[in-house]
């Protein structure tokens, strides 16, 4: 059987191979057709270059009211395949008023334009793709509202079913490379400026507008909604994609939520932007892992400066809404929310650790009052944390009016007193046991990041505390204090202090306390009411010495200004004290029912009024004391009918060596106006007294005073010189240092009478003149007539004596009166 051959008509080829040959021939025909067509187009474009360029320029100029010029055109077929692509060079677009404002809307070194082939063959130019590179776009709005975008005419709307409602239905793709974009609205003080590295987009037209997919890489140089307040996102790189929908009837571009890199931070961005007559915009920005300072630096400088009062160490979650109008001269609504969890908040006054809160910033705190710093607020809710290991809770706090900031909020805390060592340096106050509970609300100005003119309401309760005030070495135990804040005043109640032997109960108030504490502590006046059933003054003698400046154990930066503020308050504050003491002790001095009004000023003590019962009599005193290395005092004292022996004993015999309290009996009264010095231990500085003392001694006795006894043995051997009674002894003494001037004084006693005057010195310089009638005063005891007594006083022999210092420093008594 013979095999079939190709030329054998009785054995035709298989149908499958036949169709392959047909398809190959058709494909070759189409290729030849395309090549022939492109060859024809190439010939056409080459031979009609000027006509095409003129047609393209004319077509583009039909839609504008200014001037579009194109320097040159080159054909690039493959770049627009299957259409025709042309490269336009040196493209310049200007509006009709360019010569007035000198801002060119578009300057492009290169513009790639893809043309519709069929339209081109019909002699018209339809653009399907535009790519611009090495260009500058400058949209300008003059102060009077004119814009160079007036260069564009609004084209008539396309009928339904014609491929979409766009004025350029054939434009499907666009791109920008190395293009600077500027929108300069001088009428509204706005400036938007971007450096577009790359922007590529594709358009899909719909019945209502279009949808676009856009990729962007750019530098945001300026996004200033108001140039006087600074720019948002200044000099930040942008990298991301956008899914955009345009509704032509509403004039709105909707940006679906997409990721966008701003600088090194990844955000989710969604937006709604008005175009044309609708200039409103709404932009949502989210980032669930960004540092506080990085978020703050994305906002305008006026807002950033306020937010940078604080810092948050670890990343936080932030959302931001910008809602405004491109044609408005104001900032947009700025609404920022932040969620902080287990973080560290850095403030001008110190760090807050383990903090959790919801933060909110808005520049329209009061609705319809404008988007301004004055109407801005920072709000914190559900705030918990630890401030220098002191736990606290703030349900809500806010900083209002960022032009003149006002802080408001509530504050509560409970802690053990020994934890205050982390806040207050223990070289100022040292805390032991005890507890503190605080519940406060506050309102205060914020000046240079510090509170001023605060108004506080609430209570602080301290119980069973041990406190040492180190600069004066004063220790108090079992301290209980109730502090009640009412607006700007402080009321202090339920204070009980215990030292070694003393117990003091106090209550008081300070007018305008917190304002003065922050602004003028030297004007703080604490009005005290103090009661003590038993007060040992020696335990408080540290107040007589100079107050030592508190040294620091921990650097200042770790404790803010709190220690300094307290130290300055203790140093500068004034105390207006009203005291009542049942029993008062000081060394040998003992008094009862002591009442005083004392004003403690800066390094000085003023005793406005002091009264007490002592030694069976009373003492009243006013005076001052200026503190220093030694303390200078000045007093006016009125001593009435005190037991002279106990009085001398209480004051350690006033520094006299020979005359002791056991030598004296009687009731002593005196008026003294003296000054001098007291050492830091509370003792009188010897030979420092200066002033005048007048005195009166009733029912006085001089007992066993050895200097008199020694003289009496020889001069008056038959008189009782060991028990000398005085009859209403009066005198005036001027004290100056170690010398006492004795004014002429008559001494009438049971042993002898004397007239004395001169100077007594505790050192050298004694010179006393004594006239001694030798007549025995006992002979005249029954005479009551004062004139008769005066006549008899100097009858008989009168001895004139002169007591002076000898060469050995001892006082020598010699015969001889005043010369």
Phi, psi and omega in degrees: 000131185278142178284145179287146178243167183295324183272003182274112182297342179280350179231079183292159179290154179297146181299326183299314180293331180293316180293328176297317180294322180295315181297321180295319180295321178296316181299316179297325179294318180294320179298314179298323180295315180296314180299317179296320179296314180293327177294320177295319178296320179297317179295320182295313182295323181290319183277340181241027183307311182295323179293317180296315180299317180295319180295318179296314180297317179297316181300318180288322182289341179296336183262011183228163178251005178246230183219131174245124177240142179237123184290316183202167180217136175233144180270132176229092188297309187294333180295336181240015183306136006273005175273194179249131180248135177237148177253116178266137183240144177055058180272130180228127179238123182225148178277176187289341180255024181303319184296344178272312186259343174063033175245119180274126182294316182218130170230116184232128175289321180220139175222115177272124182236123177263127187252151176284120186296312184297320178295323180296320180293335178278355178093012177241163181243119173238129187265129178254337182208140177230132174229123183246135178220156179052056189226167175226127177247125185229105177266124188236135172237120183285166179303334180268004174101355179285142179236141177288354173286357173295353177299334184267135172268146176281122182276152181295148181290138180286144178293157179300144178083005182261013177105013177123168183264008183283152176286345176233075187294338183272350181283115184250330183222153177209158179204150174231135177223125179055058182237129174267135181237128180228131172241106187249100182256093182282343176291322183251010180056046179242146178213115176244126185218125182227147171251105184273111175286314180204132174220123181229135182214156176231138184250140174232112188281142178235180180290339182254352183165244177201166170240145183222141170250123188231135172248136187227135166228118187204168173246121177274100181279326179204136172220069187264107175289338173209113188296339179285345183249358177102179188249151170272151175050039183300122176055047177248136176285140178242137179209116179178185179237158181226138173251106192246138174237132181245129175250109187291325182293319179277341184067046187228135170256124177254126178255115178291153181302124179217160177282137177219125174278123173243108190067234179258007184256141181260121181242156167257120185244133168224153186203161172222114186242131174276146177232156181072229181293332178273108185251012181280155178216157177213116185238127177251131182233132180228143173206121184264010182202074183222147176285147181306311184293327178292324177291318182297323183288350176280345182266174181290158188300321182296329178276319179303316181303322180288316181292333182281004166302337185232168171212154177233124193294314185259159182302152180228169176262129186227139168234146182221133175245128172247120185226113184197202184224124181299335181268001179271146179276352181271165169297157172285169168297129178240116184232107185244131175240140179224141176245123184242129180227128177043060187237183177238117178263123180261123180235164177301337181263004180132172184269145173248118182260164179051039186268144177224133176192165170254122181253148181216127172242135176214141179260020171222072182294319176253124185303135175066020175256011176094158180262080186229166174300322181294336180252021180262157181209144169247122184239135176239131179233152179051050184271123172231150180178187177230128178251109187050048178068014174259113183288146179207165178225135172235114179292319178204133175219153182211150168245115185253155175055084185285353168290311176230083192300141176232125179261134177224158176160188176235160185208131176220147182198150173221131183200165174277142188298329183294344177288344179294347177298339178279345182250320181249126183299133184285004168270359172252298177231131178246124185253138175251237182286177178117166180228158178225139176231130183235134171219107189224152163239151186215159173209128185204150170288154175242112181240120182052043176068015178236151180287140178216151181049050184284147171241120185234137173235141178138190186226149169235125180243123177244132184229138170052044184264156171244124185225135174241124174269099193295317183303335178243008175055043179255127181243133179237143179233161181052046183278128173234130185222138170241118179251122180245117180261126176234101184057246184261005180253155178238128176245130186244124182224167173060031179274131173223120181244140175231133172249206182299312183236348188256151172230129182231129174247135187221155166211152184191187181204156175228121176282135176057039190298302189294323178299314180290326179301318182276335189244324188207070187298337180288353177256004176289127177238115179264116180268112186252139164245118188238139175226137177221125174289337181203119184233122175259105187300328181301334179286349181243014183293346177299339177290343179283331181280167176294136179289128180276138177292133182294128175272160183256135171266334183237139182307148182303322184299336181279345185232016179058218181253011188294313179297316179299320180296315178294317180301317179293323178297313180296327181283322190259338188294156179247146182236121176255103192249134171244116190244146171224122182232125179290313181228125185241127181237139169207107186051244180271356183275135178221133179218162178231161176049052180276134177226137185209151167241115187233135177246117177262112179254183180298107178061028175209155178234128176244119176265101181288323181199130176219131177222141181202164175259129183211134173053040178080358179233201180231154176229129174237140189209142165229156179169182179223159173218127178259123185277146177190202175301319163239155190254118180275130180242158173215121186226152167241116186238143175235109182253128188233114168058043177270153174294116190294326180294313179292326180295314178296320181296322181296330182250028175051044175058020176055030176080007180280139182276315188274316185274116182245165182298329181291343181276356189238143170222158176125186183239123192252135173230148183201153167238128184230134173233093190225161174222165181173206184228144174238135179280174185293347176268357179093004179271150177290132176286121183303144173061025181253356187282144179214125179154194182236139178231126170249144185215164178214129180240117179254144181052041185276151176221143174246114188249124172050042177277106192306317180302321179286320179300317181297318180289320185294331180302326183262319185280321184225067186296340183256013178247151182277088182277354177274346180220085184259124178263138179251144181252101175050066181282126179231152177191166176230129182237135171253120184255131176215102181066236182271359184248143178237119177272125180260113176290155181313126189218132176264127178247117179247123183220179180284345183258314181198164174253148179217146167249124188234138168202161179137207184230129173252136182238138175282349175242244175250153179118012178289132176205099185239135178254127186232125173254120185241105172291131183280353179299136180285120183296341182296336180292340185251013188294331184273355180276127181253344181286121185293322180295320179294319177299320180295322179293320183284337188306314187255018175290148178086208184278134176240122180265129178257121183242155178226117179259118182224164175292138173267179180295333181273006178088354179267153180284130179247135179256125181230160174290144178134124182269191180290126185288000000 
